[in-house]
Amino acid sequence: MNPFALWKQQFLLLSVIGVSNIGAWIYLIALNLLVFDMTQSPLAVAGLYIVKPIAALLTNGWAGSVVDRTNKRNLMIFLNFLRAAFITVIPFASSLWVIYALVLIINMAGSMFEPASLSYITKLLPAEQRQRFNAFRSLIDSGAFLLGPAIAGLLFIIGTPIVSIYLNAAALVVSALLMLKLPTIEKFESTKLAGTPLSWTAIRKDWAEVMKFSRQSNEVMFTFFLFNCLMVIATAIDSQEASFAKSVLLLSDSEYGFLVSIAGAGIIVGATINALLVKKLQPSFLMGGGSVMVAAGYIVYAFFSSFQVAAIGFFVLAFALAFANTGFQTFSQNNIPVEKMGRIVSVYGLLEALLIIGATVVIGAASQLISIQATVIAATFTMLSIAVLLLVFSMGLGKLRLPLRKVRS
């Protein structure tokens, strides 16, 4: 492919990701405020965060079968238009349960979009370009993390949360229109799979195919699963973040906001350095070493009760997250066959959603019954153990230099 054409496609992909992510942050903050204004209930707002794993449970069992049988680009365009349409309806919702139902549908579409986008990006990019692209993607994600809330805050000053919700719908439409300029890449679809209509029998066969691949490539999938477990524990710990900041660190609202800003700075710095050094670092080291640093940052944050030390922990974990994510994305793209990627990522995503719900409930209950600091400390040491195991396995796989011929691009 012409280098300029490849660069143009990567720029378009990064633009799609950037526009969508900024809109998603604006939407998240605006939706929280909209629900709180409607109900005056923190519990109602917390319910929004339960909807996403529920959507994954309802979707991921069959979403991968759809992804691997369809045109990825067209599917992503359709899902973005679908999400935009349902987001536009949210301000007209007459009750909290209607909002929950709309958010559930939006998140179900998002659960399908993730494996479709990973599969499409893997097909589009040559293997030697993936790590560099993923590094710039981390930089785009970190920019959205800062820009999204900042834009949302500005919109709240000049308007209402409803304006912000409409802006996210517009961002999804713009993202879908940009995708129309991307090529259709379905040259390597399995003719056997493409000719098989979607049915419960086909879905069961797809699950069997995922299990078969997991047994045949057990080291690869065990490493993949370990990283998912790390993110499960991080999500469960994050669910106690505000409570920990208030009851253990004794922070005011403004101090807690500043702590989150420090994490944002860590993400930006980490993503920038990651993008600069991407050619010199192996994906296995990025994933394993970055994960250990993330866990170390959580431990520093959990162990000490001073704002200054907690800020260092926040910065370190956010800094390292860019490296870990880049390594994991590149590892997945290089070691999971692209023709099976939708099904494999979806099935493991279903397991991850179950673990997130379970871990969040366990950590929440333990924080209530024992103490929040002791619970968070125990969780961070569990995370560190998984991260060290992940580093050992990922570096071992890196030395093996698994062949990329299975992953067609």
Kinemage of the C-alpha trace (Angstrom):
@kinemage 1
@onewidth
@group {chain A} dominant
@subgroup {mainchain}
@vectorlist {calphas} color= white
{ca met a 1} P 0.000 0.000 0.000
{ca asn a 2} L 1.093 3.574 -0.726
{ca pro a 3} L 2.706 4.965 2.493
{ca phe a 4} L 0.713 8.197 2.166
{ca ala a 5} L -2.565 6.268 1.811
{ca leu a 6} L -1.696 4.182 4.892
{ca trp a 7} L -0.831 7.321 6.872
{ca lys a 8} L -4.125 8.915 5.781
{ca gln a 9} L -6.095 5.862 6.938
{ca gln a 10} L -4.333 5.859 10.309
{ca phe a 11} L -5.008 9.583 10.716
{ca leu a 12} L -8.705 9.003 9.952
{ca leu a 13} L -8.858 6.135 12.451
{ca leu a 14} L -7.244 8.245 15.171
{ca ser a 15} L -9.654 11.086 14.358
{ca val a 16} L -12.618 8.710 14.707
{ca ile a 17} L -11.301 7.488 18.070
{ca gly a 18} L -10.552 11.008 19.307
{ca val a 19} L -13.940 12.470 18.390
{ca ser a 20} L -15.794 9.489 19.886
{ca asn a 21} L -13.799 9.510 23.130
{ca ile a 22} L -14.181 13.234 23.756
{ca gly a 23} L -17.915 12.892 23.174
{ca ala a 24} L -18.070 9.869 25.489
{ca trp a 25} L -16.498 11.791 28.383
{ca ile a 26} L -18.870 14.714 27.872
{ca tyr a 27} L -21.812 12.286 27.759
{ca leu a 28} L -20.714 10.424 30.907
{ca ile a 29} L -20.502 13.559 33.042
{ca ala a 30} L -23.692 15.049 31.603
{ca leu a 31} L -25.650 11.814 32.105
{ca asn a 32} L -24.562 11.624 35.752
{ca leu a 33} L -25.765 15.180 36.346
{ca leu a 34} L -29.010 14.621 34.444
{ca val a 35} L -29.887 11.555 36.545
{ca phe a 36} L -28.897 13.258 39.802
{ca asp a 37} L -30.959 16.355 38.950
{ca met a 38} L -33.938 14.123 38.162
{ca thr a 39} L -33.718 11.925 41.294
{ca gln a 40} L -31.431 13.679 43.827
{ca ser a 41} L -30.176 10.141 44.530
{ca pro a 42} L -26.500 9.046 44.478
{ca leu a 43} L -27.762 5.451 44.275
{ca ala a 44} L -29.574 6.236 41.019
{ca val a 45} L -26.310 7.605 39.593
{ca ala a 46} L -24.431 4.500 40.786
{ca gly a 47} L -26.984 2.424 38.877
{ca leu a 48} L -25.632 3.860 35.624
{ca tyr a 49} L -22.315 2.100 36.281
{ca ile a 50} L -24.025 -1.266 36.723
{ca val a 51} L -25.677 -0.978 33.309
{ca lys a 52} L -22.427 -1.378 31.325
{ca pro a 53} L -21.450 -4.831 32.661
{ca ile a 54} L -25.096 -5.922 32.372
{ca ala a 55} L -25.027 -4.845 28.717
{ca ala a 56} L -21.872 -6.903 28.218
{ca leu a 57} L -23.554 -9.939 29.783
{ca leu a 58} L -26.527 -9.584 27.436
{ca thr a 59} L -24.417 -8.959 24.328
{ca asn a 60} L -20.998 -10.572 24.414
{ca gly a 61} L -22.235 -14.151 24.214
{ca trp a 62} L -23.319 -13.621 20.602
{ca ala a 63} L -21.789 -10.279 19.498
{ca gly a 64} L -18.521 -11.832 18.333
{ca ser a 65} L -20.424 -14.205 16.056
{ca val a 66} L -22.038 -11.187 14.401
{ca val a 67} L -18.753 -9.279 14.158
{ca asp a 68} L -16.866 -12.119 12.461
{ca arg a 69} L -19.669 -12.620 9.906
{ca thr a 70} L -20.174 -9.005 8.831
{ca asn a 71} L -18.447 -6.088 7.178
{ca lys a 72} L -16.642 -4.490 10.145
{ca arg a 73} L -16.591 -0.955 8.793
{ca asn a 74} L -20.296 -0.940 7.947
{ca leu a 75} L -21.152 -2.515 11.308
{ca met a 76} L -19.227 0.200 13.182
{ca ile a 77} L -20.927 2.938 11.157
{ca phe a 78} L -24.358 1.449 11.890
{ca leu a 79} L -23.592 1.102 15.614
{ca asn a 80} L -22.446 4.722 15.859
{ca phe a 81} L -25.609 5.985 14.155
{ca leu a 82} L -27.679 3.707 16.420
{ca arg a 83} L -25.989 5.033 19.571
{ca ala a 84} L -26.416 8.617 18.393
{ca ala a 85} L -30.142 8.052 17.823
{ca phe a 86} L -30.756 6.584 21.288
{ca ile a 87} L -28.610 9.236 23.002
{ca thr a 88} L -30.728 11.910 21.325
{ca val a 89} L -33.843 10.387 22.933
{ca ile a 90} L -32.446 10.468 26.511
{ca pro a 91} L -33.444 14.099 27.300
{ca phe a 92} L -37.062 13.206 26.471
{ca ala a 93} L -37.146 10.257 28.896
{ca ser a 94} L -39.957 10.607 31.411
{ca ser a 95} L -38.593 8.289 34.109
{ca leu a 96} L -35.349 6.901 35.495
{ca trp a 97} L -36.155 3.398 34.233
{ca val a 98} L -36.573 4.681 30.676
{ca ile a 99} L -33.120 6.286 30.951
{ca tyr a 100} L -31.674 3.007 32.237
{ca ala a 101} L -33.260 1.147 29.301
{ca leu a 102} L -31.832 3.621 26.776
{ca val a 103} L -28.390 3.497 28.389
{ca leu a 104} L -28.554 -0.315 28.311
{ca ile a 105} L -29.186 -0.316 24.545
{ca ile a 106} L -26.411 2.251 24.005
{ca asn a 107} L -23.962 0.131 26.004
{ca met a 108} L -25.004 -3.042 24.184
{ca ala a 109} L -24.109 -1.309 20.923
{ca gly a 110} L -20.818 -0.269 22.518
{ca ser a 111} L -20.118 -3.879 23.524
{ca met a 112} L -20.421 -4.866 19.852
{ca phe a 113} L -18.389 -1.889 18.658
{ca glu a 114} L -15.262 -2.790 20.683
{ca pro a 115} L -14.498 -6.212 19.113
{ca ala a 116} L -15.504 -4.890 15.684
{ca ser a 117} L -13.062 -1.973 15.941
{ca leu a 118} L -10.215 -4.151 17.243
{ca ser a 119} L -10.735 -6.620 14.407
{ca tyr a 120} L -10.975 -3.845 11.798
{ca ile a 121} L -7.826 -2.058 13.011
{ca thr a 122} L -5.913 -5.353 13.023
{ca lys a 123} L -7.002 -6.084 9.448
{ca leu a 124} L -6.202 -2.568 8.238
{ca leu a 125} L -2.740 -2.093 9.739
{ca pro a 126} L 0.389 -4.071 8.815
{ca ala a 127} L 1.878 -5.877 11.832
{ca glu a 128} L 4.882 -3.544 11.994
{ca gln a 129} L 2.593 -0.474 12.217
{ca arg a 130} L 0.302 -1.659 15.026
{ca gln a 131} L 2.421 -0.810 18.068
{ca arg a 132} L 3.089 2.711 16.808
{ca phe a 133} L -0.611 3.224 16.083
{ca asn a 134} L -1.583 1.928 19.527
{ca ala a 135} L 0.894 4.324 21.158
{ca phe a 136} L -0.689 7.278 19.378
{ca arg a 137} L -4.105 5.886 20.271
{ca ser a 138} L -3.115 5.992 23.959
{ca leu a 139} L -2.080 9.608 23.463
{ca ile a 140} L -5.454 10.396 21.857
{ca asp a 141} L -7.280 8.611 24.699
{ca ser a 142} L -5.374 10.605 27.318
{ca gly a 143} L -6.145 13.859 25.532
{ca ala a 144} L -9.834 12.952 25.509
{ca phe a 145} L -9.631 12.189 29.245
{ca leu a 146} L -8.616 15.817 29.850
{ca leu a 147} L -10.480 17.601 27.053
{ca gly a 148} L -13.829 15.840 27.518
{ca pro a 149} L -14.466 16.924 31.132
{ca ala a 150} L -13.077 20.396 30.383
{ca ile a 151} L -15.490 20.865 27.467
{ca ala a 152} L -18.324 19.440 29.576
{ca gly a 153} L -17.571 21.969 32.330
{ca leu a 154} L -17.614 24.819 29.831
{ca leu a 155} L -20.912 23.612 28.379
{ca phe a 156} L -22.453 23.421 31.864
{ca ile a 157} L -21.521 27.085 32.383
{ca ile a 158} L -23.171 28.257 29.175
{ca gly a 159} L -25.942 25.644 28.942
{ca thr a 160} L -27.352 22.489 30.540
{ca pro a 161} L -26.369 18.796 30.657
{ca ile a 162} L -28.860 18.210 27.843
{ca val a 163} L -26.708 20.306 25.483
{ca ser a 164} L -23.727 18.098 26.348
{ca ile a 165} L -25.728 14.941 25.643
{ca tyr a 166} L -26.689 16.240 22.209
{ca leu a 167} L -23.037 17.106 21.565
{ca asn a 168} L -22.051 13.484 22.154
{ca ala a 169} L -24.731 12.335 19.708
{ca ala a 170} L -23.263 14.773 17.180
{ca ala a 171} L -19.757 13.441 17.882
{ca leu a 172} L -20.911 9.894 17.110
{ca val a 173} L -22.485 11.052 13.846
{ca val a 174} L -19.252 12.838 12.861
{ca ser a 175} L -17.306 9.701 13.776
{ca ala a 176} L -19.599 7.565 11.586
{ca leu a 177} L -19.231 9.976 8.664
{ca leu a 178} L -15.436 9.876 8.982
{ca met a 179} L -15.604 6.072 8.871
{ca leu a 180} L -17.278 6.273 5.471
{ca lys a 181} L -13.890 7.394 4.128
{ca leu a 182} L -12.171 4.269 5.450
{ca pro a 183} L -11.801 1.223 3.185
{ca thr a 184} L -13.752 -2.013 3.419
{ca ile a 185} L -11.338 -4.822 4.280
{ca glu a 186} L -12.912 -8.266 4.183
{ca lys a 187} L -10.486 -10.103 1.895
{ca phe a 188} L -9.575 -12.694 4.468
{ca glu a 189} L -13.025 -13.683 5.711
{ca ser a 190} L -13.375 -17.424 6.135
{ca thr a 191} L -15.679 -18.604 3.345
{ca lys a 192} L -16.968 -21.352 5.647
{ca leu a 193} L -17.884 -18.821 8.333
{ca ala a 194} L -19.252 -16.241 5.882
{ca gly a 195} L -21.599 -18.844 4.438
{ca thr a 196} L -22.943 -19.913 7.821
{ca pro a 197} L -26.118 -18.069 8.884
{ca leu a 198} L -26.243 -16.803 12.448
{ca ser a 199} L -28.248 -19.137 14.685
{ca trp a 200} L -28.045 -20.596 18.189
{ca thr a 201} L -26.363 -23.652 16.690
{ca ala a 202} L -23.787 -21.425 14.989
{ca ile a 203} L -23.206 -19.495 18.223
{ca arg a 204} L -22.604 -22.742 20.139
{ca lys a 205} L -20.117 -23.817 17.462
{ca asp a 206} L -18.418 -20.422 17.731
{ca trp a 207} L -18.059 -20.864 21.494
{ca ala a 208} L -16.541 -24.305 20.884
{ca glu a 209} L -14.128 -22.700 18.414
{ca val a 210} L -13.079 -20.147 21.048
{ca met a 211} L -12.516 -22.914 23.608
{ca lys a 212} L -10.509 -24.913 21.062
{ca phe a 213} L -8.272 -21.940 20.277
{ca ser a 214} L -7.846 -21.233 23.999
{ca arg a 215} L -6.596 -24.794 24.561
{ca gln a 216} L -4.307 -24.730 21.528
{ca ser a 217} L -2.867 -21.298 22.399
{ca asn a 218} L -3.165 -21.574 26.162
{ca glu a 219} L -0.132 -19.397 26.954
{ca val a 220} L -1.402 -16.572 24.749
{ca met a 221} L -4.927 -16.691 26.159
{ca phe a 222} L -3.719 -17.088 29.746
{ca thr a 223} L -1.698 -13.889 29.297
{ca phe a 224} L -4.748 -12.216 27.730
{ca phe a 225} L -6.891 -13.373 30.672
{ca leu a 226} L -4.348 -12.169 33.261
{ca phe a 227} L -4.431 -8.642 31.837
{ca asn a 228} L -8.232 -8.694 31.905
{ca cys a 229} L -8.116 -9.796 35.564
{ca leu a 230} L -5.805 -6.882 36.316
{ca met a 231} L -8.320 -4.458 34.799
{ca val a 232} L -11.166 -6.140 36.713
{ca ile a 233} L -9.459 -5.441 40.044
{ca ala a 234} L -8.573 -1.901 38.955
{ca thr a 235} L -12.235 -1.265 38.110
{ca ala a 236} L -13.374 -2.649 41.469
{ca ile a 237} L -10.839 -0.491 43.341
{ca asp a 238} L -11.879 2.560 41.317
{ca ser a 239} L -15.464 2.025 42.466
{ca gln a 240} L -14.246 2.893 45.987
{ca glu a 241} L -12.045 5.787 44.870
{ca ala a 242} L -14.267 8.654 45.998
{ca ser a 243} L -15.095 6.958 49.311
{ca phe a 244} L -11.397 6.241 49.939
{ca ala a 245} L -10.449 9.840 49.186
{ca lys a 246} L -13.100 11.144 51.583
{ca ser a 247} L -12.844 8.695 54.488
{ca val a 248} L -9.142 7.712 54.445
{ca leu a 249} L -7.323 10.624 52.827
{ca leu a 250} L -9.862 13.090 54.303
{ca leu a 251} L -9.883 15.186 51.137
{ca ser a 252} L -12.281 18.000 50.354
{ca asp a 253} L -14.146 17.998 47.039
{ca ser a 254} L -11.637 20.454 45.547
{ca glu a 255} L -8.651 18.390 46.745
{ca tyr a 256} L -10.187 15.238 45.294
{ca gly a 257} L -10.697 17.060 41.998
{ca phe a 258} L -7.036 18.095 42.053
{ca leu a 259} L -6.018 14.469 42.706
{ca val a 260} L -7.939 13.376 39.611
{ca ser a 261} L -6.220 16.162 37.645
{ca ile a 262} L -2.837 14.775 38.717
{ca ala a 263} L -3.889 11.407 37.296
{ca gly a 264} L -4.778 13.192 34.058
{ca ala a 265} L -1.304 14.728 33.942
{ca gly a 266} L 0.204 11.273 34.501
{ca ile a 267} L -1.767 9.860 31.580
{ca ile a 268} L -0.622 12.662 29.257
{ca val a 269} L 3.051 12.368 30.259
{ca gly a 270} L 2.990 8.572 30.052
{ca ala a 271} L 1.249 8.507 26.671
{ca thr a 272} L 3.665 11.110 25.255
{ca ile a 273} L 6.788 9.229 26.377
{ca asn a 274} L 5.214 5.978 25.184
{ca ala a 275} L 4.662 7.465 21.713
{ca leu a 276} L 8.281 8.703 21.591
{ca leu a 277} L 9.833 5.391 22.699
{ca val a 278} L 7.415 3.026 20.978
{ca lys a 279} L 9.956 1.700 18.445
{ca lys a 280} L 12.450 0.794 21.179
{ca leu a 281} L 10.142 -1.239 23.450
{ca gln a 282} L 8.672 -4.707 22.924
{ca pro a 283} L 4.888 -5.138 23.378
{ca ser a 284} L 5.507 -7.878 25.965
{ca phe a 285} L 7.624 -5.524 28.095
{ca leu a 286} L 5.126 -2.678 27.699
{ca met a 287} L 2.252 -4.890 28.832
{ca gly a 288} L 4.035 -6.680 31.686
{ca gly a 289} L 6.231 -3.851 32.950
{ca gly a 290} L 3.447 -1.300 32.598
{ca ser a 291} L 1.079 -3.542 34.567
{ca val a 292} L 3.568 -3.901 37.443
{ca met a 293} L 3.971 -0.112 37.552
{ca val a 294} L 0.187 0.352 37.567
{ca ala a 295} L -0.115 -2.043 40.514
{ca ala a 296} L 2.761 -0.281 42.311
{ca gly a 297} L 0.977 3.050 41.882
{ca tyr a 298} L -2.195 1.609 43.406
{ca ile a 299} L -0.202 0.246 46.382
{ca val a 300} L 1.398 3.645 47.069
{ca tyr a 301} L -2.049 5.253 46.875
{ca ala a 302} L -3.608 2.638 49.187
{ca phe a 303} L -0.960 2.441 51.906
{ca phe a 304} L -0.476 6.066 52.853
{ca ser a 305} L -2.972 8.556 54.262
{ca ser a 306} L -1.340 11.773 53.052
{ca phe a 307} L -2.466 13.705 50.012
{ca gln a 308} L 1.082 14.165 48.692
{ca val a 309} L 1.948 10.455 48.672
{ca ala a 310} L -1.466 9.507 47.249
{ca ala a 311} L -0.849 12.027 44.458
{ca ile a 312} L 2.439 10.278 43.618
{ca gly a 313} L 0.618 6.941 43.479
{ca phe a 314} L -2.085 8.382 41.219
{ca phe a 315} L 0.521 9.864 38.875
{ca val a 316} L 2.504 6.609 38.660
{ca leu a 317} L -0.500 4.373 37.949
{ca ala a 318} L -1.879 6.774 35.337
{ca phe a 319} L 1.588 7.201 33.774
{ca ala a 320} L 2.061 3.436 33.448
{ca leu a 321} L -1.432 2.749 32.107
{ca ala a 322} L -0.532 4.121 28.662
{ca phe a 323} L 2.348 1.631 28.348
{ca ala a 324} L 0.281 -1.310 29.616
{ca asn a 325} L -2.641 -0.603 27.264
{ca thr a 326} L -0.394 -0.146 24.217
{ca gly a 327} L 1.382 -3.416 24.953
{ca phe a 328} L -1.871 -5.303 25.518
{ca gln a 329} L -3.535 -4.011 22.340
{ca thr a 330} L -0.474 -4.870 20.238
{ca phe a 331} L -0.132 -8.282 21.898
{ca ser a 332} L -3.789 -9.082 21.159
{ca gln a 333} L -3.543 -7.948 17.537
{ca asn a 334} L -0.363 -9.937 16.911
{ca asn a 335} L -1.378 -13.196 18.590
{ca ile a 336} L -5.146 -13.652 18.117
{ca pro a 337} L -6.178 -14.724 14.580
{ca val a 338} L -8.083 -11.823 13.083
{ca glu a 339} L -10.749 -14.073 11.540
{ca lys a 340} L -11.643 -15.262 15.069
{ca met a 341} L -10.919 -12.040 16.930
{ca gly a 342} L -14.517 -10.849 17.288
{ca arg a 343} L -15.649 -14.117 18.878
{ca ile a 344} L -12.609 -14.513 21.144
{ca val a 345} L -12.654 -10.929 22.432
{ca ser a 346} L -16.431 -11.055 22.992
{ca val a 347} L -16.408 -14.343 24.918
{ca tyr a 348} L -13.581 -13.197 27.163
{ca gly a 349} L -15.353 -9.851 27.518
{ca leu a 350} L -18.387 -11.729 28.854
{ca leu a 351} L -16.192 -13.398 31.477
{ca glu a 352} L -14.623 -10.034 32.323
{ca ala a 353} L -18.063 -8.467 32.870
{ca leu a 354} L -19.010 -11.275 35.284
{ca leu a 355} L -15.753 -10.798 37.185
{ca ile a 356} L -16.231 -7.012 37.346
{ca ile a 357} L -19.679 -7.400 38.900
{ca gly a 358} L -18.406 -9.987 41.386
{ca ala a 359} L -15.239 -8.080 42.329
{ca thr a 360} L -17.106 -4.791 42.727
{ca val a 361} L -19.671 -6.404 45.039
{ca val a 362} L -16.980 -8.182 47.100
{ca ile a 363} L -14.796 -5.085 47.503
{ca gly a 364} L -17.813 -2.904 48.257
{ca ala a 365} L -19.109 -5.325 50.896
{ca ala a 366} L -15.661 -5.791 52.462
{ca ser a 367} L -15.177 -2.027 52.625
{ca gln a 368} L -18.469 -1.745 54.476
{ca leu a 369} L -17.934 -4.689 56.855
{ca ile a 370} L -14.184 -4.472 57.553
{ca ser a 371} L -12.518 -1.202 56.534
{ca ile a 372} L -12.097 0.530 53.223
{ca gln a 373} L -8.312 0.956 53.535
{ca ala a 374} L -7.664 -2.673 54.520
{ca thr a 375} L -9.856 -3.846 51.647
{ca val a 376} L -8.148 -1.617 49.086
{ca ile a 377} L -4.692 -2.679 50.341
{ca ala a 378} L -5.623 -6.365 49.981
{ca ala a 379} L -6.985 -5.715 46.482
{ca thr a 380} L -3.829 -3.860 45.405
{ca phe a 381} L -1.587 -6.718 46.568
{ca thr a 382} L -3.766 -9.139 44.606
{ca met a 383} L -3.313 -6.847 41.622
{ca leu a 384} L 0.479 -6.782 42.112
{ca ser a 385} L 0.616 -10.595 42.254
{ca ile a 386} L -1.311 -10.844 38.983
{ca ala a 387} L 0.877 -8.135 37.405
{ca val a 388} L 4.116 -9.944 38.316
{ca leu a 389} L 2.720 -13.200 36.917
{ca leu a 390} L 1.675 -11.316 33.777
{ca leu a 391} L 5.190 -9.854 33.416
{ca val a 392} L 6.757 -13.319 33.680
{ca phe a 393} L 4.378 -14.846 31.118
{ca ser a 394} L 4.458 -11.918 28.685
{ca met a 395} L 8.264 -11.716 28.691
{ca gly a 396} L 8.419 -15.472 28.150
{ca leu a 397} L 6.095 -15.175 25.159
{ca gly a 398} L 8.133 -12.221 23.908
{ca lys a 399} L 11.276 -14.383 23.878
{ca leu a 400} L 9.411 -17.067 21.978
{ca arg a 401} L 8.501 -14.437 19.348
{ca leu a 402} L 5.227 -16.069 18.395
{ca pro a 403} L 4.670 -16.081 14.627
{ca leu a 404} L 2.431 -13.384 13.204
{ca arg a 405} L 1.413 -15.386 10.155
{ca lys a 406} L -1.892 -16.377 11.820
{ca val a 407} L -2.933 -12.760 12.001
{ca arg a 408} L -3.584 -11.540 8.496
{ca ser a 409} L -3.546 -7.854 7.807
